[in-house]
Amino acid sequence: METTKEQIEKEAAKHKAETFAKKAEVLKAEATEKIDEAKLAALDLAEKAADKFEEIKEKVKKAL
């Protein structure tokens, strides 16, 4: 293998591009994970709100 400056620069650029691609994949996976967490939190809040609504509805029925 010849180790000219051009070959080393090409190899370094290739490694840099591969690293960038891998980092992009990780960032995409992390973003997807955060979106999933947000969806789950929203569902949890919706369930709590529905439960609270049912509690209030029952209290109103008893009060009337």
C-alpha positions as CSV (number, residue, x, y, z in Angstrom):
1,M,0.0,0.0,0.0
2,E,1.4,3.3,-1.0
3,T,1.1,6.0,1.6
4,T,1.1,9.2,-0.4
5,K,-0.5,12.3,1.1
6,E,-3.4,12.1,-1.3
7,Q,-4.2,8.5,-0.3
8,I,-4.1,9.3,3.4
9,E,-6.3,12.4,2.8
10,K,-8.8,10.2,0.9
11,E,-8.8,7.6,3.6
12,A,-9.2,10.2,6.3
13,A,-12.1,11.8,4.3
14,K,-13.7,8.4,3.9
15,H,-13.5,7.7,7.7
16,K,-14.8,11.1,8.4
17,A,-17.8,10.5,6.1
18,E,-18.4,7.1,7.7
19,T,-18.3,8.6,11.2
20,F,-20.7,11.4,10.2
21,A,-23.1,8.8,8.8
22,K,-23.0,6.8,12.0
23,K,-23.5,9.9,14.1
24,A,-26.5,10.8,11.9
25,E,-28.0,7.3,12.5
26,V,-27.5,7.7,16.3
27,L,-29.1,11.1,16.3
28,K,-32.0,9.8,14.3
29,A,-32.5,7.0,16.7
30,E,-32.3,9.3,19.7
31,A,-34.8,11.7,18.1
32,T,-37.2,8.8,17.5
33,E,-36.8,7.7,21.1
34,K,-37.6,11.2,22.4
35,I,-40.7,11.4,20.1
36,D,-41.9,8.0,21.4
37,E,-41.3,9.2,25.0
38,A,-43.3,12.4,24.3
39,K,-46.2,10.3,22.7
40,L,-46.3,8.1,25.8
41,A,-46.3,11.1,28.1
42,A,-49.1,12.6,26.1
43,L,-51.1,9.4,26.3
44,D,-50.5,9.2,30.0
45,L,-51.7,12.8,30.5
46,A,-54.8,12.0,28.4
47,E,-55.6,9.0,30.6
48,K,-55.2,11.0,33.7
49,A,-57.4,13.8,32.4
50,A,-60.1,11.2,31.4
51,D,-59.9,9.6,34.9
52,K,-60.2,13.0,36.5
53,F,-63.1,13.9,34.3
54,E,-64.9,10.7,35.4
55,E,-64.2,11.5,39.0
56,I,-65.7,15.0,38.6
57,K,-68.7,13.6,36.7
58,E,-69.4,11.1,39.5
59,K,-69.1,13.9,42.1
60,V,-71.6,16.0,40.1
61,K,-74.0,13.1,39.9
62,K,-73.9,12.6,43.6
63,A,-74.3,16.3,44.3
64,L,-77.5,16.5,42.2
